[in-house]
C-alpha cells in the first residue's frame, strides 16, 4: 500500500504520462455510477452498486486531492463535447 507521498507521486505521474490515462480515470468514475440516484430493486444489487460507486468516488477524490486543475479541465472538455453532440 502506498503512503500519501508515494500515492501523490504515482497519481500525478500516471496522469501526466498520457492523456489517455486521464480519460481512462474519468471513464471509470462515470461508469462506476457514483452519481447515480435512486435505489436498486433488491438489497444485494443496491449494496453492489454502492460499493462500485464508492470506488468511483475514491478515484474522484484522488483527482481532487492531487490534480484538481486537471480534473476541472477534463470536466470542461466533457461538457464541451456533450454540448456539441
Rosetta silent file (secondary structure, phi, psi, omega in degrees, C-alpha in Angstrom):
SEQUENCE: XXXXXXXXXXXXXXXXXXXXXXXXXXXXXXXXXXXXXXXXXXXXXXXXXXXXXXXXXXXXXXXXXXXXXXXXXXXXXXXXXXXXX
SCORE:     score description
SCORE:     0.000 S_00000001
   1 L     0.000  136.249 -178.707    0.000    0.000    0.000 S_00000001
   2 L   -81.870  140.387  171.805    1.346    3.429   -0.914 S_00000001
   3 L   -78.704  172.872 -174.008    1.767    6.129    1.697 S_00000001
   4 H   -57.225  -42.797 -177.970    0.385    9.613    0.903 S_00000001
   5 H   -63.177  -46.033 -178.602    3.621   10.946   -0.554 S_00000001
   6 H   -73.443  -31.118  176.356    4.128    7.998   -2.905 S_00000001
   7 H   -64.998  -43.708  177.958    0.435    7.893   -3.808 S_00000001
   8 H   -60.673  -46.090 -179.838    0.570   11.535   -4.863 S_00000001
   9 H   -62.590  -44.991 -179.560    3.692   10.907   -6.933 S_00000001
  10 H   -64.122  -42.260 -178.323    2.235    7.794   -8.565 S_00000001
  11 H   -67.058  -48.364 -178.583   -1.062    9.508   -9.353 S_00000001
  12 H   -66.937  -36.840  176.116    0.430   12.676  -10.782 S_00000001
  13 H   -65.365  -39.024 -179.496    2.998   10.718  -12.806 S_00000001
  14 H   -64.660  -45.296 -176.025    0.272    8.475  -14.184 S_00000001
  15 H   -75.948  -24.413  178.068   -1.966   11.305  -15.351 S_00000001
  16 H   -85.407  -13.268 -177.490    0.876   13.315  -16.843 S_00000001
  17 H   -74.533  -27.298 -177.606    2.273   10.333  -18.732 S_00000001
  18 L  -161.103  140.534  176.335   -0.621   10.148  -21.187 S_00000001
  19 H   -65.835  -24.143 -179.958   -3.848   11.992  -21.928 S_00000001
  20 H   -71.288  -27.105  176.384   -5.471    8.583  -22.182 S_00000001
  21 H   -65.373  -44.170  176.741   -4.760    7.895  -18.519 S_00000001
  22 H   -57.969  -47.845 -177.751   -6.795   10.972  -17.566 S_00000001
  23 H   -66.239  -34.989  176.426   -9.587    9.873  -19.856 S_00000001
  24 H   -63.267  -45.810 -179.916   -9.463    6.321  -18.514 S_00000001
  25 H   -63.554  -40.145  176.644   -9.839    7.547  -14.953 S_00000001
  26 H   -64.565  -39.408  177.383  -12.757    9.791  -15.951 S_00000001
  27 H   -60.002  -44.844  179.972  -14.325    6.836  -17.750 S_00000001
  28 H   -64.233  -39.411  177.767  -14.043    4.715  -14.587 S_00000001
  29 H   -61.876  -48.224 -178.642  -15.585    7.481  -12.480 S_00000001
  30 H   -63.748  -44.458 -177.669  -18.506    7.825  -14.882 S_00000001
  31 H   -71.173  -20.519 -178.943  -19.044    4.076  -15.275 S_00000001
  32 L   -67.767  -19.990 -178.757  -18.943    3.493  -11.519 S_00000001
  33 L    74.898   21.606 -175.089  -22.342    5.114  -11.193 S_00000001
  34 L   -64.498  -18.331  178.779  -21.136    7.147   -8.242 S_00000001
  35 L  -104.472    8.790 -179.340  -23.567    9.939   -9.124 S_00000001
  36 L   -64.860  142.332  176.123  -26.483    7.573   -9.719 S_00000001
  37 L  -116.741  154.276 -179.444  -29.692    8.375   -7.902 S_00000001
  38 L   100.372  171.174 -177.216  -32.413    6.006   -6.866 S_00000001
  39 L  -113.671  153.680  175.767  -32.400    2.559   -5.356 S_00000001
  40 L   -77.463  168.865 -177.426  -31.914   -0.871   -6.851 S_00000001
  41 L   -70.900  -26.044 -179.511  -34.698   -3.440   -6.832 S_00000001
  42 L  -138.915  162.512 -176.258  -33.085   -5.552   -4.127 S_00000001
  43 H   -62.821  -38.660 -177.917  -30.612   -5.107   -1.258 S_00000001
  44 H   -62.262  -46.985  178.758  -27.898   -7.227   -2.820 S_00000001
  45 H   -66.177  -39.744  179.045  -27.811   -5.144   -6.005 S_00000001
  46 H   -61.467  -44.436  178.395  -28.034   -1.933   -4.000 S_00000001
  47 H   -64.010  -39.565  177.270  -25.007   -2.907   -1.893 S_00000001
  48 H   -62.357  -48.136 -179.036  -23.056   -3.838   -5.030 S_00000001
  49 H   -60.755  -40.237  179.525  -23.931   -0.524   -6.682 S_00000001
  50 H   -65.562  -42.595  178.316  -22.903    1.433   -3.610 S_00000001
  51 H   -63.919  -42.254  178.136  -19.542   -0.321   -3.394 S_00000001
  52 H   -63.442  -44.353  178.337  -18.904    0.219   -7.084 S_00000001
  53 H   -64.844  -38.282  178.459  -19.914    3.867   -6.741 S_00000001
  54 H   -61.291  -36.081  178.218  -17.708    4.329   -3.695 S_00000001
  55 H   -66.864  -39.548  175.489  -14.711    3.241   -5.735 S_00000001
  56 H   -61.438  -40.707  177.469  -15.569    5.846   -8.377 S_00000001
  57 H   -66.211  -33.279  177.218  -15.789    8.483   -5.662 S_00000001
  58 H   -64.925  -44.792  177.867  -12.378    7.362   -4.372 S_00000001
  59 H   -61.176  -43.224  178.508  -10.800    7.882   -7.801 S_00000001
  60 H   -60.883  -40.282 -179.974  -12.508   11.281   -7.993 S_00000001
  61 H   -65.217  -33.904  175.714  -11.140   12.194   -4.538 S_00000001
  62 H   -64.185  -42.852  175.626   -7.609   11.355   -5.742 S_00000001
  63 H   -57.825  -50.574 -175.499   -8.118   13.727   -8.647 S_00000001
  64 H   -65.723  -31.113 -179.583   -9.409   16.465   -6.369 S_00000001
  65 H   -80.495  -42.378 -170.887   -6.590   15.981   -3.887 S_00000001
  66 H  -107.433  -20.011 -178.692   -3.639   15.582   -6.240 S_00000001
  67 L  -149.681   58.157 -175.816   -4.690   17.090   -9.573 S_00000001
  68 H   -61.624  -37.492 -179.968   -7.718   19.360   -9.135 S_00000001
  69 H   -62.784  -44.467  178.537   -6.839   21.545  -12.135 S_00000001
  70 H   -61.611  -42.520  179.434   -6.629   18.513  -14.410 S_00000001
  71 H   -61.098  -45.838  179.335   -9.959   17.221  -13.102 S_00000001
  72 H   -64.017  -39.447  177.209  -11.690   20.547  -13.796 S_00000001
  73 H   -62.868  -39.660  178.444  -10.182   20.690  -17.281 S_00000001
  74 H   -65.363  -39.791  178.701  -11.480   17.186  -18.003 S_00000001
  75 H   -64.595  -43.385  178.825  -14.959   18.146  -16.820 S_00000001
  76 H   -61.608  -43.755  178.455  -14.911   21.238  -19.015 S_00000001
  77 H   -62.196  -42.097  178.912  -13.812   19.165  -22.028 S_00000001
  78 H   -62.506  -43.634  179.557  -16.526   16.619  -21.326 S_00000001
  79 H   -65.503  -38.865  177.286  -19.151   19.351  -21.078 S_00000001
  80 H   -63.113  -42.908  179.703  -17.950   20.935  -24.319 S_00000001
  81 H   -66.490  -36.529  179.301  -18.153   17.602  -26.116 S_00000001
  82 H   -67.147  -36.109 -179.367  -21.644   16.950  -24.733 S_00000001
  83 H   -76.358  -22.063  179.355  -22.957   20.301  -25.957 S_00000001
  84 H   -78.619  -24.690 -176.366  -21.536   19.732  -29.444 S_00000001
  85 L   -71.181    0.000    0.000  -23.390   16.433  -29.928 S_00000001
